[in-house]
Amino acid sequence: MNNNTELIEKLQASMPPLFAATELDHYTGNSLRWTTLQNRRANKNIPESEKPPKACFRQDGARKILIVRDELLTWWIGTLTDCE
């Protein structure tokens, strides 16, 4: 099992499969912040390939954004690099 798979499994064990986006900071220990993710989604200077995929998000009603855990984790872990 590689490190990314192990990390995803550990995060999956501590996060519900679908949760309010405002809880992202809590579930990731502030490693990934909801405000940062919102900025990344909205920034037109960031290539689409570097933004979280739309499949990471669902909308409940007019304003409440939900996060699909597995989609987000797959994207996010893929953006992390090893420290030298």
C-alpha positions as CSV (number, residue, x, y, z in Angstrom):
1,M,0.0,0.0,0.0
2,N,1.5,3.4,-1.0
3,N,1.5,6.4,1.3
4,N,-1.3,8.1,-0.6
5,T,-3.6,5.2,-0.3
6,E,-2.9,4.9,3.4
7,L,-3.5,8.6,4.0
8,I,-6.8,8.5,2.1
9,E,-8.0,5.5,4.1
10,K,-7.1,7.2,7.4
11,L,-9.0,10.4,6.3
12,Q,-12.0,8.4,5.1
13,A,-12.2,6.7,8.5
14,S,-12.5,10.1,10.2
15,M,-14.8,11.9,7.7
16,P,-18.4,11.3,6.7
17,P,-18.9,10.5,3.0
18,L,-20.8,13.8,2.5
19,F,-20.5,16.9,4.7
20,A,-21.1,20.6,4.9
21,A,-18.2,22.5,3.2
22,T,-17.9,24.7,6.3
23,E,-16.7,21.6,8.2
24,L,-13.8,21.1,5.9
25,D,-11.3,22.9,8.2
26,H,-12.3,20.7,11.1
27,Y,-12.1,17.4,9.2
28,T,-8.7,18.1,7.7
29,G,-7.2,19.6,10.9
30,N,-7.0,22.9,9.0
31,S,-4.7,21.4,6.4
32,L,-7.2,22.2,3.7
33,R,-9.3,25.3,4.4
34,W,-12.8,26.0,3.0
35,T,-11.9,29.6,2.3
36,T,-8.8,28.6,0.4
37,L,-10.7,26.0,-1.6
38,Q,-13.4,28.7,-2.5
39,N,-10.7,31.0,-3.7
40,R,-9.1,28.3,-5.7
41,R,-12.4,27.4,-7.3
42,A,-13.1,31.1,-8.2
43,N,-9.6,32.2,-9.4
44,K,-9.6,32.6,-13.1
45,N,-5.8,32.6,-13.2
46,I,-5.6,29.0,-11.9
47,P,-5.9,26.4,-14.7
48,E,-8.9,24.2,-14.5
49,S,-6.6,21.2,-14.1
50,E,-5.4,22.5,-10.8
51,K,-8.8,23.3,-9.4
52,P,-10.9,20.8,-7.5
53,P,-13.2,19.0,-9.9
54,K,-16.9,19.9,-9.8
55,A,-17.7,16.3,-8.8
56,C,-16.3,17.3,-5.3
57,F,-19.3,19.5,-4.6
58,R,-23.0,19.3,-4.3
59,Q,-25.5,22.0,-3.6
60,D,-28.3,21.7,-1.1
61,G,-30.8,24.5,-1.6
62,A,-29.8,27.9,-2.7
63,R,-26.6,28.3,-0.7
64,K,-25.4,25.3,1.2
65,I,-22.5,23.6,-0.4
66,L,-21.7,19.9,0.5
67,I,-18.4,18.2,-0.1
68,V,-18.2,14.6,-1.5
69,R,-15.4,13.2,0.6
70,D,-13.9,10.6,-1.8
71,E,-13.8,12.9,-4.8
72,L,-12.2,15.7,-2.8
73,L,-9.6,13.4,-1.1
74,T,-8.6,11.9,-4.4
75,W,-8.0,15.3,-5.9
76,W,-6.3,16.8,-2.8
77,I,-3.9,14.0,-2.1
78,G,-2.9,14.1,-5.8
79,T,-1.8,17.7,-5.3
80,L,0.5,17.0,-2.3
81,T,4.2,16.4,-2.8
82,D,6.8,14.9,-0.6
83,C,9.1,17.2,1.4
84,E,12.7,17.1,0.5
